[in-house]
């Protein structure tokens, strides 16, 4: 009798699900496998770039340089890469990644990057998977992967996303002491990986304020201790030279609603919020509201808001869509990663952006100005640079004048004179054209990079 009742209830549930499903769509019995394959496709789209493109991000070079210094027994505390502010203090807060990149070298960097992105996608799939709701799993995975833009490459932000996904994977299950303990340890490690560890402290505290305090204390177990908090909070409050970041770097701008892709991402994030506010618990609402407010000020946080909100968004979707059981996609994601690894490019660096034959030695001792994005590449190869992406260790005068040279046609030449620049390395046609028109001589082109030297007629001479 009990078995008959169970069978009848199951049949009624399936009949209800079928009645909710539009007749024009595939037969519901095929839906679990369709969602299973769709989830695999989403994973491949998410991870494909990380296995098939060469290294493109300029931050990679100074991260690797710092790691190489550590391997030689020198922990970097000053901005020795530059000639404009060599004594300025530098608080490096990504030491774990720097060491990994130094150890990986040229040979293994693509494998490391692909592994990080694939592991992030695998964990997102684990967090989004709902055994009884194939459609909710796929829709949630599509939602979160579309919102991740900046964290798909070799930059440190990608590692921060991985740590966030790992923290959520631990906390989104049945709460236990061991889960909280391991999540707190992950946050402690995260503090040596990327500044987004503060989001990890917040997430743990939302689940348990006591364990949030533990995570905050463990975050101090990094090479610079409490100063990492000072540095990261400075970025958020625009302290010191941090306003330059918010004024000059696009990822730190508010979302540009004239851009179709940005409109789509903002719309998806708000849609997620509607679902969480409608069907989610208070924890999900607090996380989404807090991080969405942050991401509407600085668009780079949109993907962090999406990853952090993923468990509650998935639950909310599962409440309103027809339910069909689905096998876990995680084993298939792991198998697909092995296939992606076979696509690793032979050339690990973009030869046009980072030319292998660049004459670094010829630039020794020159008062050089370089494009902002070239600073790490030049510095890692022994060239003293005007500036690079580590803006927290440059005075505002250097950042301001460097930006003026890079962007202002009317003031460019005067700023070059003020700094007594005798050599320029640039990939920007507008700068190259003006230098040529002003009598500077081109001493060589290497990939996209051109080297210009001040001619005798325009030479300012040393200070």
Secondary structure, DSSP 8 states (H G I E B T S, - for coil): -HHHHHHHHHHHHHHHHHHHS-TTS--HHHHHHHHHHHHHHHHHHHHHHHHHS-B--THHHHHHHHHHHHHTT----B-TTBSSSTTSB-----HHHHHHHHHHHHHHHHHHHHHHHHHHHHHHHHHH--TT-HHHHHHHHHHHHHH--STTSSSHHHHHHHHHHHHHHHHSSS--HHHHHHHHHHHHHHTTT-TTHHHHHHHHHHH-HHHHHHHHHHTT-STTTTHHHHHHHHHHHT-GGGHHHHHH-GGGS---TTSHHHHHHHHHHHHHHHHHHHH--HHHHHHHHHHHHHHTTSGGGHHHHHHHHHHHHHHHHHHHS-------SHHHHHHHHHHHHTT--S--B-TTTS-TT--GGGGTT--EEE-GGGHHHHHHTT--BS--S-GGGS-HHHHHHHHHHHH-TTTHHHHHHHTT--EEEE--HHHHHHHHHTT-EEEEEETTEEEEE--GGG-----
